Amino acid sequence: MSYSVELIVDGYVKLNDRGELEALLAHRKELLTQLHGVTGVDPKQAIGQVSQEIAVIERALAALGRSQA
């Protein structure tokens, strides 16, 4: 996974910016949906990357939820 995504997610967590994390998650999920429809090339590597990014974002959202409780 790209280190830049981890830095972006960490920044949003530090800012307690749930809205931006949710927007980032929605974007990555839409990207994943589009990748599943790709033909002519093998998108497995890109699908794996985006799936890992989604997992990082979801963990960050879960951590924000716990910190607000």
N, C-alpha and C positions, 0 to 999 in steps of 0.2 A: 504494500500500500504506500501511497505517496506521503512523505513526511509533511508536505505542505497541508494536506487535509487534516492531519493530526494537529498541526499548529493552529489552523483556523478553528477547529472544534474546541481546542483548549482555550483559545481567545474568547469564544462565545460563552464557554462555561464560566470563565473568570468574570465576564461582564454580566453573567446571569441572564443571557439573552436567549430565552427559550424560543422566541418567535423566529429568530434567524436560524437556530438549529432546526426547527421544524421546517422552515423553507428549504434549507439545505437538504434535509432528509427527503422532502417531497421531490426536489429536483433529481436527486440520485435515484429514487424509485422510478421516476419517469424515464430516466436514462437507461435504467436496467430493463424496463419494459421495451424500450426501443431496441436495445441490443439483442433481445431475444428474437426480434423480428428480422435481424440482419441476415441477408443471404449473399452468397458469392465469396465470402471470407469467413474464417473461423473466429467468432467473437469470444471464445472461451476465456482468454486471458483478460480481456476488458470486463467481461461479466464477473470474473473472480475479483478483480480490483474494485469494481463498484460495489459488489456484495460486501467486501471487507470494509469499505468506507461507510456503508449503511450500518454495519454492526458497530462501528466506532461512534457514529452519531447517535444511534439508539442507546448505547451505554451511557453517553454523555447526558442524554435526556433523562434517562432513569436516575442518574446521579443527581441531576438538578431536582428531580421530583423528591428524592430522599432528603436533600438538604433543605427543602422548603417545608417539609413535614414537621 
